[in-house]
């Protein structure tokens, strides 16, 4: 039991990592857009499963394909937003 309590004491969480020189607003924006990108990946996975499961229903297949396309656009927007925030921080710094 002592080993577990010693191990638990060594585990610390200091919050999300922020790049050197990054402002608080830029850090929050990076985290938000990163979360949006992660959600888009999950949506693509779920839409892919819908595509596989509903392969014989043309309407469901079209809906799943559109969902994949919109999620891919979401990933592109999230990545470009992160890049834009980093660029603005770099230019203003």
PDB file with one MODEL, atoms N, CA, C and O in Angstrom:
MODEL        1
ATOM      1  N   UNK A   1       0.810  -1.187   0.000  1.00  0.00           N
ATOM      2  CA  UNK A   1       0.000   0.000   0.000  1.00  0.00           C
ATOM      3  C   UNK A   1       0.861   1.262   0.000  1.00  0.00           C
ATOM      4  O   UNK A   1       0.494   2.275  -0.595  1.00  0.00           O
ATOM      5  N   UNK A   2       1.987   1.191   0.660  1.00  0.00           N
ATOM      6  CA  UNK A   2       2.893   2.328   0.727  1.00  0.00           C
ATOM      7  C   UNK A   2       3.439   2.661  -0.659  1.00  0.00           C
ATOM      8  O   UNK A   2       3.654   3.830  -0.979  1.00  0.00           O
ATOM      9  N   UNK A   3       3.660   1.648  -1.472  1.00  0.00           N
ATOM     10  CA  UNK A   3       4.169   1.881  -2.828  1.00  0.00           C
ATOM     11  C   UNK A   3       3.158   2.663  -3.640  1.00  0.00           C
ATOM     12  O   UNK A   3       3.527   3.581  -4.373  1.00  0.00           O
ATOM     13  N   UNK A   4       1.885   2.311  -3.521  1.00  0.00           N
ATOM     14  CA  UNK A   4       0.851   3.010  -4.272  1.00  0.00           C
ATOM     15  C   UNK A   4       0.721   4.470  -3.830  1.00  0.00           C
ATOM     16  O   UNK A   4       0.547   5.355  -4.668  1.00  0.00           O
ATOM     17  N   UNK A   5       0.802   4.724  -2.546  1.00  0.00           N
ATOM     18  CA  UNK A   5       0.682   6.109  -2.089  1.00  0.00           C
ATOM     19  C   UNK A   5       1.894   6.928  -2.526  1.00  0.00           C
ATOM     20  O   UNK A   5       1.750   8.104  -2.858  1.00  0.00           O
ATOM     21  N   UNK A   6       3.079   6.330  -2.531  1.00  0.00           N
ATOM     22  CA  UNK A   6       4.276   7.029  -3.017  1.00  0.00           C
ATOM     23  C   UNK A   6       4.147   7.334  -4.504  1.00  0.00           C
ATOM     24  O   UNK A   6       4.516   8.415  -4.962  1.00  0.00           O
ATOM     25  N   UNK A   7       3.618   6.365  -5.252  1.00  0.00           N
ATOM     26  CA  UNK A   7       3.436   6.557  -6.692  1.00  0.00           C
ATOM     27  C   UNK A   7       2.410   7.658  -6.949  1.00  0.00           C
ATOM     28  O   UNK A   7       2.607   8.499  -7.825  1.00  0.00           O
ATOM     29  N   UNK A   8       1.319   7.653  -6.188  1.00  0.00           N
ATOM     30  CA  UNK A   8       0.273   8.660  -6.364  1.00  0.00           C
ATOM     31  C   UNK A   8       0.801  10.054  -6.057  1.00  0.00           C
ATOM     32  O   UNK A   8       0.372  11.024  -6.682  1.00  0.00           O
ATOM     33  N   UNK A   9       1.718  10.171  -5.115  1.00  0.00           N
ATOM     34  CA  UNK A   9       2.273  11.476  -4.773  1.00  0.00           C
ATOM     35  C   UNK A   9       3.189  12.007  -5.867  1.00  0.00           C
ATOM     36  O   UNK A   9       3.365  13.219  -5.989  1.00  0.00           O
ATOM     37  N   UNK A  10       3.777  11.115  -6.667  1.00  0.00           N
ATOM     38  CA  UNK A  10       4.668  11.565  -7.733  1.00  0.00           C
ATOM     39  C   UNK A  10       3.900  12.050  -8.954  1.00  0.00           C
ATOM     40  O   UNK A  10       4.452  12.776  -9.781  1.00  0.00           O
ATOM     41  N   UNK A  11       2.639  11.662  -9.079  1.00  0.00           N
ATOM     42  CA  UNK A  11       1.839  12.089 -10.218  1.00  0.00           C
ATOM     43  C   UNK A  11       1.318  13.498  -9.973  1.00  0.00           C
ATOM     44  O   UNK A  11       0.586  13.750  -9.016  1.00  0.00           O
ATOM     45  N   UNK A  12       1.700  14.388 -10.834  1.00  0.00           N
ATOM     46  CA  UNK A  12       1.208  15.760 -10.726  1.00  0.00           C
ATOM     47  C   UNK A  12       0.738  16.201 -12.099  1.00  0.00           C
ATOM     48  O   UNK A  12       1.300  15.806 -13.120  1.00  0.00           O
ATOM     49  N   UNK A  13      -0.287  17.015 -12.111  1.00  0.00           N
ATOM     50  CA  UNK A  13      -0.802  17.572 -13.357  1.00  0.00           C
ATOM     51  C   UNK A  13      -0.664  19.087 -13.266  1.00  0.00           C
ATOM     52  O   UNK A  13      -1.270  19.728 -12.407  1.00  0.00           O
ATOM     53  N   UNK A  14       0.123  19.637 -14.144  1.00  0.00           N
ATOM     54  CA  UNK A  14       0.367  21.075 -14.111  1.00  0.00           C
ATOM     55  C   UNK A  14      -0.444  21.821 -15.164  1.00  0.00           C
ATOM     56  O   UNK A  14      -0.173  22.989 -15.441  1.00  0.00           O
ATOM     57  N   UNK A  15      -1.430  21.160 -15.749  1.00  0.00           N
ATOM     58  CA  UNK A  15      -2.271  21.815 -16.746  1.00  0.00           C
ATOM     59  C   UNK A  15      -1.681  21.672 -18.140  1.00  0.00           C
ATOM     60  O   UNK A  15      -0.627  21.063 -18.318  1.00  0.00           O
ATOM     61  N   UNK A  16      -2.365  22.235 -19.124  1.00  0.00           N
ATOM     62  CA  UNK A  16      -1.883  22.127 -20.498  1.00  0.00           C
ATOM     63  C   UNK A  16      -0.567  22.869 -20.683  1.00  0.00           C
ATOM     64  O   UNK A  16      -0.314  23.887 -20.040  1.00  0.00           O
ATOM     65  N   UNK A  17       0.249  22.350 -21.556  1.00  0.00           N
ATOM     66  CA  UNK A  17       1.550  22.960 -21.828  1.00  0.00           C
ATOM     67  C   UNK A  17       1.367  24.149 -22.769  1.00  0.00           C
ATOM     68  O   UNK A  17       0.631  24.072 -23.753  1.00  0.00           O
ATOM     69  N   UNK A  18       2.034  25.224 -22.458  1.00  0.00           N
ATOM     70  CA  UNK A  18       1.970  26.444 -23.252  1.00  0.00           C
ATOM     71  C   UNK A  18       3.367  26.705 -23.786  1.00  0.00           C
ATOM     72  O   UNK A  18       4.354  26.599 -23.058  1.00  0.00           O
ATOM     73  N   UNK A  19       3.439  27.047 -25.064  1.00  0.00           N
ATOM     74  CA  UNK A  19       4.739  27.324 -25.671  1.00  0.00           C
ATOM     75  C   UNK A  19       5.349  28.576 -25.054  1.00  0.00           C
ATOM     76  O   UNK A  19       4.633  29.456 -24.575  1.00  0.00           O
ATOM     77  N   UNK A  20       6.658  28.647 -25.070  1.00  0.00           N
ATOM     78  CA  UNK A  20       7.348  29.810 -24.516  1.00  0.00           C
ATOM     79  C   UNK A  20       6.942  31.068 -25.275  1.00  0.00           C
ATOM     80  O   UNK A  20       6.941  31.089 -26.505  1.00  0.00           O
ATOM     81  N   UNK A  21       6.602  32.094 -24.543  1.00  0.00           N
ATOM     82  CA  UNK A  21       6.235  33.363 -25.159  1.00  0.00           C
ATOM     83  C   UNK A  21       4.801  33.429 -25.639  1.00  0.00           C
ATOM     84  O   UNK A  21       4.391  34.445 -26.199  1.00  0.00           O
ATOM     85  N   UNK A  22       4.027  32.378 -25.438  1.00  0.00           N
ATOM     86  CA  UNK A  22       2.647  32.368 -25.902  1.00  0.00           C
ATOM     87  C   UNK A  22       1.772  33.077 -24.870  1.00  0.00           C
ATOM     88  O   UNK A  22       1.879  32.821 -23.671  1.00  0.00           O
ATOM     89  N   UNK A  23       0.918  33.960 -25.344  1.00  0.00           N
ATOM     90  CA  UNK A  23       0.049  34.684 -24.420  1.00  0.00           C
ATOM     91  C   UNK A  23      -1.089  33.790 -23.960  1.00  0.00           C
ATOM     92  O   UNK A  23      -1.320  32.725 -24.532  1.00  0.00           O
ATOM     93  N   UNK A  24      -1.792  34.221 -22.933  1.00  0.00           N
ATOM     94  CA  UNK A  24      -2.903  33.436 -22.414  1.00  0.00           C
ATOM     95  C   UNK A  24      -4.003  33.251 -23.443  1.00  0.00           C
ATOM     96  O   UNK A  24      -4.556  32.159 -23.573  1.00  0.00           O
ATOM     97  N   UNK A  25      -4.322  34.309 -24.177  1.00  0.00           N
ATOM     98  CA  UNK A  25      -5.360  34.225 -25.197  1.00  0.00           C
ATOM     99  C   UNK A  25      -4.953  33.261 -26.307  1.00  0.00           C
ATOM    100  O   UNK A  25      -5.771  32.464 -26.765  1.00  0.00           O
ATOM    101  N   UNK A  26      -3.721  33.325 -26.732  1.00  0.00           N
ATOM    102  CA  UNK A  26      -3.252  32.428 -27.784  1.00  0.00           C
ATOM    103  C   UNK A  26      -3.270  30.980 -27.303  1.00  0.00           C
ATOM    104  O   UNK A  26      -3.580  30.070 -28.071  1.00  0.00           O
ATOM    105  N   UNK A  27      -2.939  30.772 -26.041  1.00  0.00           N
ATOM    106  CA  UNK A  27      -2.960  29.418 -25.497  1.00  0.00           C
ATOM    107  C   UNK A  27      -4.380  28.874 -25.464  1.00  0.00           C
ATOM    108  O   UNK A  27      -4.620  27.714 -25.802  1.00  0.00           O
ATOM    109  N   UNK A  28      -5.315  29.717 -25.056  1.00  0.00           N
ATOM    110  CA  UNK A  28      -6.718  29.286 -25.017  1.00  0.00           C
ATOM    111  C   UNK A  28      -7.219  28.995 -26.419  1.00  0.00           C
ATOM    112  O   UNK A  28      -7.903  27.997 -26.643  1.00  0.00           O
ATOM    113  N   UNK A  29      -6.884  29.862 -27.365  1.00  0.00           N
ATOM    114  CA  UNK A  29      -7.320  29.650 -28.752  1.00  0.00           C
ATOM    115  C   UNK A  29      -6.730  28.362 -29.311  1.00  0.00           C
ATOM    116  O   UNK A  29      -7.420  27.611 -30.000  1.00  0.00           O
ATOM    117  N   UNK A  30      -5.472  28.103 -29.022  1.00  0.00           N
ATOM    118  CA  UNK A  30      -4.838  26.881 -29.499  1.00  0.00           C
ATOM    119  C   UNK A  30      -5.527  25.658 -28.914  1.00  0.00           C
ATOM    120  O   UNK A  30      -5.750  24.675 -29.620  1.00  0.00           O
ATOM    121  N   UNK A  31      -5.865  25.709 -27.637  1.00  0.00           N
ATOM    122  CA  UNK A  31      -6.555  24.586 -27.010  1.00  0.00           C
ATOM    123  C   UNK A  31      -7.954  24.393 -27.600  1.00  0.00           C
ATOM    124  O   UNK A  31      -8.369  23.261 -27.850  1.00  0.00           O
ATOM    125  N   UNK A  32      -8.671  25.475 -27.822  1.00  0.00           N
ATOM    126  CA  UNK A  32     -10.024  25.375 -28.366  1.00  0.00           C
ATOM    127  C   UNK A  32     -10.003  24.788 -29.770  1.00  0.00           C
ATOM    128  O   UNK A  32     -10.776  23.883 -30.083  1.00  0.00           O
ATOM    129  N   UNK A  33      -9.116  25.306 -30.613  1.00  0.00           N
ATOM    130  CA  UNK A  33      -9.075  24.798 -31.978  1.00  0.00           C
ATOM    131  C   UNK A  33      -8.520  23.381 -32.034  1.00  0.00           C
ATOM    132  O   UNK A  33      -8.894  22.604 -32.912  1.00  0.00           O
ATOM    133  N   UNK A  34      -7.639  23.040 -31.112  1.00  0.00           N
ATOM    134  CA  UNK A  34      -7.171  21.657 -31.025  1.00  0.00           C
ATOM    135  C   UNK A  34      -8.292  20.717 -30.632  1.00  0.00           C
ATOM    136  O   UNK A  34      -8.390  19.609 -31.160  1.00  0.00           O
ATOM    137  N   UNK A  35      -9.143  21.153 -29.702  1.00  0.00           N
ATOM    138  CA  UNK A  35     -10.295  20.343 -29.306  1.00  0.00           C
ATOM    139  C   UNK A  35     -11.269  20.190 -30.464  1.00  0.00           C
ATOM    140  O   UNK A  35     -11.828  19.113 -30.668  1.00  0.00           O
ATOM    141  N   UNK A  36     -11.476  21.263 -31.227  1.00  0.00           N
ATOM    142  CA  UNK A  36     -12.360  21.165 -32.386  1.00  0.00           C
ATOM    143  C   UNK A  36     -11.818  20.179 -33.415  1.00  0.00           C
ATOM    144  O   UNK A  36     -12.582  19.435 -34.029  1.00  0.00           O
ATOM    145  N   UNK A  37     -10.518  20.175 -33.599  1.00  0.00           N
ATOM    146  CA  UNK A  37      -9.916  19.210 -34.516  1.00  0.00           C
ATOM    147  C   UNK A  37     -10.094  17.787 -34.025  1.00  0.00           C
ATOM    148  O   UNK A  37     -10.362  16.887 -34.821  1.00  0.00           O
ATOM    149  N   UNK A  38      -9.950  17.569 -32.727  1.00  0.00           N
ATOM    150  CA  UNK A  38     -10.142  16.233 -32.160  1.00  0.00           C
ATOM    151  C   UNK A  38     -11.587  15.784 -32.306  1.00  0.00           C
ATOM    152  O   UNK A  38     -11.848  14.624 -32.624  1.00  0.00           O
ATOM    153  N   UNK A  39     -12.523  16.688 -32.078  1.00  0.00           N
ATOM    154  CA  UNK A  39     -13.936  16.352 -32.249  1.00  0.00           C
ATOM    155  C   UNK A  39     -14.221  16.003 -33.705  1.00  0.00           C
ATOM    156  O   UNK A  39     -14.993  15.085 -33.980  1.00  0.00           O
ATOM    157  N   UNK A  40     -13.614  16.717 -34.629  1.00  0.00           N
ATOM    158  CA  UNK A  40     -13.807  16.417 -36.053  1.00  0.00           C
ATOM    159  C   UNK A  40     -13.305  15.016 -36.397  1.00  0.00           C
ATOM    160  O   UNK A  40     -13.932  14.313 -37.190  1.00  0.00           O
ATOM    161  N   UNK A  41     -12.194  14.608 -35.816  1.00  0.00           N
ATOM    162  CA  UNK A  41     -11.675  13.262 -36.068  1.00  0.00           C
ATOM    163  C   UNK A  41     -12.653  12.216 -35.540  1.00  0.00           C
ATOM    164  O   UNK A  41     -12.889  11.201 -36.196  1.00  0.00           O
ATOM    165  N   UNK A  42     -13.216  12.455 -34.369  1.00  0.00           N
ATOM    166  CA  UNK A  42     -14.195  11.520 -33.808  1.00  0.00           C
ATOM    167  C   UNK A  42     -15.429  11.448 -34.702  1.00  0.00           C
ATOM    168  O   UNK A  42     -15.974  10.366 -34.922  1.00  0.00           O
ATOM    169  N   UNK A  43     -15.869  12.592 -35.216  1.00  0.00           N
ATOM    170  CA  UNK A  43     -17.031  12.615 -36.108  1.00  0.00           C
ATOM    171  C   UNK A  43     -16.737  11.837 -37.385  1.00  0.00           C
ATOM    172  O   UNK A  43     -17.612  11.135 -37.892  1.00  0.00           O
ATOM    173  N   UNK A  44     -15.522  11.948 -37.911  1.00  0.00           N
ATOM    174  CA  UNK A  44     -15.164  11.187 -39.117  1.00  0.00           C
ATOM    175  C   UNK A  44     -15.221   9.689 -38.833  1.00  0.00           C
ATOM    176  O   UNK A  44     -15.708   8.917 -39.658  1.00  0.00           O
ATOM    177  N   UNK A  45     -14.731   9.283 -37.680  1.00  0.00           N
ATOM    178  CA  UNK A  45     -14.765   7.857 -37.324  1.00  0.00           C
ATOM    179  C   UNK A  45     -16.209   7.369 -37.225  1.00  0.00           C
ATOM    180  O   UNK A  45     -16.549   6.309 -37.750  1.00  0.00           O
ATOM    181  N   UNK A  46     -17.054   8.147 -36.548  1.00  0.00           N
ATOM    182  CA  UNK A  46     -18.458   7.745 -36.413  1.00  0.00           C
ATOM    183  C   UNK A  46     -19.172   7.718 -37.763  1.00  0.00           C
ATOM    184  O   UNK A  46     -19.970   6.818 -38.025  1.00  0.00           O
ATOM    185  N   UNK A  47     -18.892   8.689 -38.608  1.00  0.00           N
ATOM    186  CA  UNK A  47     -19.506   8.705 -39.940  1.00  0.00           C
ATOM    187  C   UNK A  47     -19.019   7.528 -40.780  1.00  0.00           C
ATOM    188  O   UNK A  47     -19.777   6.968 -41.571  1.00  0.00           O
ATOM    189  N   UNK A  48     -17.752   7.157 -40.605  1.00  0.00           N
ATOM    190  CA  UNK A  48     -17.240   5.975 -41.306  1.00  0.00           C
ATOM    191  C   UNK A  48     -17.948   4.708 -40.865  1.00  0.00           C
ATOM    192  O   UNK A  48     -18.238   3.832 -41.679  1.00  0.00           O
ATOM    193  N   UNK A  49     -18.223   4.617 -39.577  1.00  0.00           N
ATOM    194  CA  UNK A  49     -18.976   3.463 -39.081  1.00  0.00           C
ATOM    195  C   UNK A  49     -20.394   3.463 -39.642  1.00  0.00           C
ATOM    196  O   UNK A  49     -20.917   2.410 -40.009  1.00  0.00           O
ATOM    197  N   UNK A  50     -21.017   4.634 -39.711  1.00  0.00           N
ATOM    198  CA  UNK A  50     -22.348   4.730 -40.318  1.00  0.00           C
ATOM    199  C   UNK A  50     -22.307   4.320 -41.780  1.00  0.00           C
ATOM    200  O   UNK A  50     -23.225   3.667 -42.277  1.00  0.00           O
ATOM    201  N   UNK A  51     -21.254   4.702 -42.456  1.00  0.00           N
ATOM    202  CA  UNK A  51     -21.098   4.350 -43.867  1.00  0.00           C
ATOM    203  C   UNK A  51     -20.998   2.844 -44.038  1.00  0.00           C
ATOM    204  O   UNK A  51     -21.579   2.279 -44.964  1.00  0.00           O
ATOM    205  N   UNK A  52     -20.262   2.196 -43.145  1.00  0.00           N
ATOM    206  CA  UNK A  52     -20.103   0.751 -43.216  1.00  0.00           C
ATOM    207  C   UNK A  52     -21.399   0.037 -42.845  1.00  0.00           C
ATOM    208  O   UNK A  52     -21.805  -0.909 -43.519  1.00  0.00           O
ATOM    209  N   UNK A  53     -22.039   0.484 -41.788  1.00  0.00           N
ATOM    210  CA  UNK A  53     -23.250  -0.186 -41.302  1.00  0.00           C
ATOM    211  C   UNK A  53     -24.420  -0.007 -42.259  1.00  0.00           C
ATOM    212  O   UNK A  53     -25.182  -0.947 -42.485  1.00  0.00           O
ATOM    213  N   UNK A  54     -24.573   1.185 -42.822  1.00  0.00           N
ATOM    214  CA  UNK A  54     -25.719   1.488 -43.694  1.00  0.00           C
ATOM    215  C   UNK A  54     -25.336   1.453 -45.165  1.00  0.00           C
ATOM    216  O   UNK A  54     -25.801   2.280 -45.950  1.00  0.00           O
ATOM    217  N   UNK A  55     -24.504   0.515 -45.537  1.00  0.00           N
ATOM    218  CA  UNK A  55     -24.016   0.449 -46.907  1.00  0.00           C
ATOM    219  C   UNK A  55     -25.090   0.204 -47.943  1.00  0.00           C
ATOM    220  O   UNK A  55     -24.892   0.545 -49.110  1.00  0.00           O
ATOM    221  N   UNK A  56     -26.232  -0.380 -47.562  1.00  0.00           N
ATOM    222  CA  UNK A  56     -27.279  -0.695 -48.530  1.00  0.00           C
ATOM    223  C   UNK A  56     -28.336   0.403 -48.644  1.00  0.00           C
ATOM    224  O   UNK A  56     -29.204   0.321 -49.513  1.00  0.00           O
ATOM    225  N   UNK A  57     -28.286   1.410 -47.803  1.00  0.00           N
ATOM    226  CA  UNK A  57     -29.247   2.503 -47.821  1.00  0.00           C
ATOM    227  C   UNK A  57     -28.588   3.728 -48.466  1.00  0.00           C
ATOM    228  O   UNK A  57     -27.712   4.342 -47.857  1.00  0.00           O
ATOM    229  N   UNK A  58     -28.993   4.092 -49.686  1.00  0.00           N
ATOM    230  CA  UNK A  58     -28.329   5.205 -50.388  1.00  0.00           C
ATOM    231  C   UNK A  58     -28.430   6.546 -49.656  1.00  0.00           C
ATOM    232  O   UNK A  58     -27.490   7.340 -49.699  1.00  0.00           O
ATOM    233  N   UNK A  59     -29.554   6.808 -48.987  1.00  0.00           N
ATOM    234  CA  UNK A  59     -29.692   8.076 -48.272  1.00  0.00           C
ATOM    235  C   UNK A  59     -28.747   8.142 -47.073  1.00  0.00           C
ATOM    236  O   UNK A  59     -28.146   9.182 -46.804  1.00  0.00           O
ATOM    237  N   UNK A  60     -28.623   7.038 -46.364  1.00  0.00           N
ATOM    238  CA  UNK A  60     -27.723   7.008 -45.209  1.00  0.00           C
ATOM    239  C   UNK A  60     -26.270   7.115 -45.655  1.00  0.00           C
ATOM    240  O   UNK A  60     -25.458   7.749 -44.981  1.00  0.00           O
ATOM    241  N   UNK A  61     -25.936   6.496 -46.793  1.00  0.00           N
ATOM    242  CA  UNK A  61     -24.574   6.573 -47.326  1.00  0.00           C
ATOM    243  C   UNK A  61     -24.252   8.011 -47.719  1.00  0.00           C
ATOM    244  O   UNK A  61     -23.163   8.507 -47.431  1.00  0.00           O
ATOM    245  N   UNK A  62     -25.196   8.681 -48.378  1.00  0.00           N
ATOM    246  CA  UNK A  62     -24.975  10.081 -48.772  1.00  0.00           C
ATOM    247  C   UNK A  62     -24.813  10.966 -47.535  1.00  0.00           C
ATOM    248  O   UNK A  62     -23.966  11.859 -47.519  1.00  0.00           O
ATOM    249  N   UNK A  63     -25.616  10.723 -46.506  1.00  0.00           N
ATOM    250  CA  UNK A  63     -25.507  11.505 -45.278  1.00  0.00           C
ATOM    251  C   UNK A  63     -24.157  11.282 -44.607  1.00  0.00           C
ATOM    252  O   UNK A  63     -23.536  12.232 -44.131  1.00  0.00           O
ATOM    253  N   UNK A  64     -23.698  10.032 -44.566  1.00  0.00           N
ATOM    254  CA  UNK A  64     -22.402   9.728 -43.953  1.00  0.00           C
ATOM    255  C   UNK A  64     -21.262  10.365 -44.746  1.00  0.00           C
ATOM    256  O   UNK A  64     -20.313  10.882 -44.156  1.00  0.00           O
ATOM    257  N   UNK A  65     -21.344  10.334 -46.066  1.00  0.00           N
ATOM    258  CA  UNK A  65     -20.304  10.957 -46.891  1.00  0.00           C
ATOM    259  C   UNK A  65     -20.254  12.465 -46.660  1.00  0.00           C
ATOM    260  O   UNK A  65     -19.175  13.047 -46.545  1.00  0.00           O
ATOM    261  N   UNK A  66     -21.430  13.095 -46.591  1.00  0.00           N
ATOM    262  CA  UNK A  66     -21.466  14.538 -46.332  1.00  0.00           C
ATOM    263  C   UNK A  66     -20.900  14.861 -44.954  1.00  0.00           C
ATOM    264  O   UNK A  66     -20.214  15.868 -44.780  1.00  0.00           O
ATOM    265  N   UNK A  67     -21.189  14.007 -43.979  1.00  0.00           N
ATOM    266  CA  UNK A  67     -20.652  14.220 -42.641  1.00  0.00           C
ATOM    267  C   UNK A  67     -19.134  14.146 -42.654  1.00  0.00           C
ATOM    268  O   UNK A  67     -18.468  14.946 -41.999  1.00  0.00           O
ATOM    269  N   UNK A  68     -18.586  13.198 -43.390  1.00  0.00           N
ATOM    270  CA  UNK A  68     -17.126  13.072 -43.498  1.00  0.00           C
ATOM    271  C   UNK A  68     -16.529  14.310 -44.159  1.00  0.00           C
ATOM    272  O   UNK A  68     -15.497  14.818 -43.720  1.00  0.00           O
ATOM    273  N   UNK A  69     -17.175  14.788 -45.206  1.00  0.00           N
ATOM    274  CA  UNK A  69     -16.680  15.981 -45.901  1.00  0.00           C
ATOM    275  C   UNK A  69     -16.694  17.192 -44.966  1.00  0.00           C
ATOM    276  O   UNK A  69     -15.722  17.946 -44.906  1.00  0.00           O
ATOM    277  N   UNK A  70     -17.811  17.377 -44.230  1.00  0.00           N
ATOM    278  CA  UNK A  70     -17.904  18.525 -43.326  1.00  0.00           C
ATOM    279  C   UNK A  70     -16.909  18.416 -42.179  1.00  0.00           C
ATOM    280  O   UNK A  70     -16.358  19.427 -41.743  1.00  0.00           O
ATOM    281  N   UNK A  71     -16.673  17.218 -41.689  1.00  0.00           N
ATOM    282  CA  UNK A  71     -15.697  17.037 -40.613  1.00  0.00           C
ATOM    283  C   UNK A  71     -14.283  17.313 -41.125  1.00  0.00           C
ATOM    284  O   UNK A  71     -13.464  17.884 -40.404  1.00  0.00           O
ATOM    285  N   UNK A  72     -13.994  16.913 -42.361  1.00  0.00           N
ATOM    286  CA  UNK A  72     -12.678  17.198 -42.938  1.00  0.00           C
ATOM    287  C   UNK A  72     -12.484  18.708 -43.095  1.00  0.00           C
ATOM    288  O   UNK A  72     -11.390  19.226 -42.873  1.00  0.00           O
ATOM    289  N   UNK A  73     -13.547  19.401 -43.478  1.00  0.00           N
ATOM    290  CA  UNK A  73     -13.480  20.862 -43.555  1.00  0.00           C
ATOM    291  C   UNK A  73     -13.243  21.441 -42.162  1.00  0.00           C
ATOM    292  O   UNK A  73     -12.497  22.408 -42.007  1.00  0.00           O
ATOM    293  N   UNK A  74     -13.879  20.849 -41.149  1.00  0.00           N
ATOM    294  CA  UNK A  74     -13.668  21.293 -39.770  1.00  0.00           C
ATOM    295  C   UNK A  74     -12.226  21.130 -39.335  1.00  0.00           C
ATOM    296  O   UNK A  74     -11.680  22.001 -38.658  1.00  0.00           O
ATOM    297  N   UNK A  75     -11.602  20.023 -39.716  1.00  0.00           N
ATOM    298  CA  UNK A  75     -10.189  19.807 -39.384  1.00  0.00           C
ATOM    299  C   UNK A  75      -9.325  20.855 -40.073  1.00  0.00           C
ATOM    300  O   UNK A  75      -8.405  21.405 -39.467  1.00  0.00           O
ATOM    301  N   UNK A  76      -9.621  21.131 -41.343  1.00  0.00           N
ATOM    302  CA  UNK A  76      -8.847  22.132 -42.085  1.00  0.00           C
ATOM    303  C   UNK A  76      -8.990  23.518 -41.442  1.00  0.00           C
ATOM    304  O   UNK A  76      -8.013  24.259 -41.335  1.00  0.00           O
ATOM    305  N   UNK A  77     -10.204  23.860 -41.019  1.00  0.00           N
ATOM    306  CA  UNK A  77     -10.431  25.155 -40.374  1.00  0.00           C
ATOM    307  C   UNK A  77      -9.677  25.217 -39.043  1.00  0.00           C
ATOM    308  O   UNK A  77      -9.042  26.225 -38.733  1.00  0.00           O
ATOM    309  N   UNK A  78      -9.748  24.132 -38.255  1.00  0.00           N
ATOM    310  CA  UNK A  78      -9.062  24.123 -36.958  1.00  0.00           C
ATOM    311  C   UNK A  78      -7.552  24.253 -37.128  1.00  0.00           C
ATOM    312  O   UNK A  78      -6.906  25.003 -36.396  1.00  0.00           O
ATOM    313  N   UNK A  79      -6.992  23.533 -38.083  1.00  0.00           N
ATOM    314  CA  UNK A  79      -5.544  23.608 -38.311  1.00  0.00           C
ATOM    315  C   UNK A  79      -5.127  24.984 -38.810  1.00  0.00           C
ATOM    316  O   UNK A  79      -4.116  25.531 -38.368  1.00  0.00           O
ATOM    317  N   UNK A  80      -5.904  25.540 -39.727  1.00  0.00           N
ATOM    318  CA  UNK A  80      -5.543  26.860 -40.232  1.00  0.00           C
ATOM    319  C   UNK A  80      -5.730  27.927 -39.153  1.00  0.00           C
ATOM    320  O   UNK A  80      -4.975  28.899 -39.107  1.00  0.00           O
ATOM    321  N   UNK A  81      -6.723  27.755 -38.291  1.00  0.00           N
ATOM    322  CA  UNK A  81      -6.925  28.715 -37.204  1.00  0.00           C
ATOM    323  C   UNK A  81      -5.763  28.681 -36.226  1.00  0.00           C
ATOM    324  O   UNK A  81      -5.311  29.727 -35.758  1.00  0.00           O
ATOM    325  N   UNK A  82      -5.281  27.493 -35.918  1.00  0.00           N
ATOM    326  CA  UNK A  82      -4.118  27.379 -35.040  1.00  0.00           C
ATOM    327  C   UNK A  82      -2.922  28.085 -35.673  1.00  0.00           C
ATOM    328  O   UNK A  82      -2.194  28.816 -35.002  1.00  0.00           O
ATOM    329  N   UNK A  83      -2.728  27.859 -36.969  1.00  0.00           N
ATOM    330  CA  UNK A  83      -1.603  28.486 -37.669  1.00  0.00           C
ATOM    331  C   UNK A  83      -1.744  30.011 -37.675  1.00  0.00           C
ATOM    332  O   UNK A  83      -0.758  30.726 -37.494  1.00  0.00           O
ATOM    333  N   UNK A  84      -2.952  30.503 -37.881  1.00  0.00           N
ATOM    334  CA  UNK A  84      -3.171  31.947 -37.907  1.00  0.00           C
ATOM    335  C   UNK A  84      -2.907  32.553 -36.536  1.00  0.00           C
ATOM    336  O   UNK A  84      -2.280  33.607 -36.435  1.00  0.00           O
ATOM    337  N   UNK A  85      -3.378  31.897 -35.482  1.00  0.00           N
ATOM    338  CA  UNK A  85      -3.137  32.401 -34.125  1.00  0.00           C
ATOM    339  C   UNK A  85      -1.638  32.436 -33.838  1.00  0.00           C
ATOM    340  O   UNK A  85      -1.135  33.421 -33.298  1.00  0.00           O
ATOM    341  N   UNK A  86      -0.931  31.384 -34.190  1.00  0.00           N
ATOM    342  CA  UNK A  86       0.510  31.346 -33.960  1.00  0.00           C
ATOM    343  C   UNK A  86       1.223  32.432 -34.763  1.00  0.00           C
ATOM    344  O   UNK A  86       2.162  33.056 -34.267  1.00  0.00           O
ATOM    345  N   UNK A  87       0.784  32.657 -35.990  1.00  0.00           N
ATOM    346  CA  UNK A  87       1.385  33.701 -36.827  1.00  0.00           C
ATOM    347  C   UNK A  87       1.168  35.086 -36.221  1.00  0.00           C
ATOM    348  O   UNK A  87       2.095  35.894 -36.166  1.00  0.00           O
ATOM    349  N   UNK A  88      -0.052  35.358 -35.768  1.00  0.00           N
ATOM    350  CA  UNK A  88      -0.350  36.651 -35.167  1.00  0.00           C
ATOM    351  C   UNK A  88       0.485  36.854 -33.900  1.00  0.00           C
ATOM    352  O   UNK A  88       1.028  37.937 -33.682  1.00  0.00           O
ATOM    353  N   UNK A  89       0.586  35.825 -33.072  1.00  0.00           N
ATOM    354  CA  UNK A  89       1.396  35.921 -31.856  1.00  0.00           C
ATOM    355  C   UNK A  89       2.850  36.177 -32.224  1.00  0.00           C
ATOM    356  O   UNK A  89       3.515  36.988 -31.580  1.00  0.00           O
ATOM    357  N   UNK A  90       3.352  35.498 -33.250  1.00  0.00           N
ATOM    358  CA  UNK A  90       4.744  35.671 -33.661  1.00  0.00           C
ATOM    359  C   UNK A  90       4.975  37.086 -34.202  1.00  0.00           C
ATOM    360  O   UNK A  90       5.996  37.703 -33.900  1.00  0.00           O
ATOM    361  N   UNK A  91       4.031  37.603 -35.000  1.00  0.00           N
ATOM    362  CA  UNK A  91       4.197  38.939 -35.568  1.00  0.00           C
ATOM    363  C   UNK A  91       4.111  40.011 -34.484  1.00  0.00           C
ATOM    364  O   UNK A  91       4.877  40.974 -34.510  1.00  0.00           O
ATOM    365  N   UNK A  92       3.200  39.858 -33.544  1.00  0.00           N
ATOM    366  CA  UNK A  92       3.013  40.865 -32.508  1.00  0.00           C
ATOM    367  C   UNK A  92       4.047  40.784 -31.395  1.00  0.00           C
ATOM    368  O   UNK A  92       4.209  41.732 -30.627  1.00  0.00           O
ATOM    369  N   UNK A  93       4.742  39.667 -31.302  1.00  0.00           N
ATOM    370  CA  UNK A  93       5.710  39.502 -30.208  1.00  0.00           C
ATOM    371  C   UNK A  93       7.002  40.227 -30.488  1.00  0.00           C
ATOM    372  O   UNK A  93       7.921  40.190 -29.670  1.00  0.00           O
TER     373      UNK A  93
ENDMDL
END
